């Protein structure tokens, strides 16, 4: 695990973002092929499970049960595990992984939001 003493430490920056914004982004962690497969898995799962109304869900809970091999690839990335351990502690449990589908917005629109976040 990375140390938290260095102010230039990326892990420390992610922890600060998480504490101040409620989320952090790990850019370029996954390549485009992996992301396309993640989107496809999301759509396949949404189409397979029942939901109320005409609008499909934007969140999938317990995705590790729906797509274990793909989900395990995501949660075993060292920098993500280091972050989880720094936030939760050394006994991170990963039984409930949630994927969230959020429509993309422009940087201009994001800048108008209360926190100005863009992801």
Number of C-alpha atoms within 10 A of each C-alpha: 11 14 10 14 8 10 9 9 12 15 21 18 14 17 19 14 14 15 12 10 11 9 13 17 11 11 8 7 13 12 9 10 8 14 12 11 12 17 13 12 17 21 13 12 15 16 12 9 9 10 11 7 7 6 7 13 14 12 14 18 12 16 20 19 12 15 14 12 10 15 19 14 11 16 15 11 12 12 16 16 16 19 20 18 15 18 13 11 11 11 8 13 11 11 10 12 16 13 17 12 13 9 7 9 10 9 12 10 11 15 12 10 10 7 9 11 14 14 13
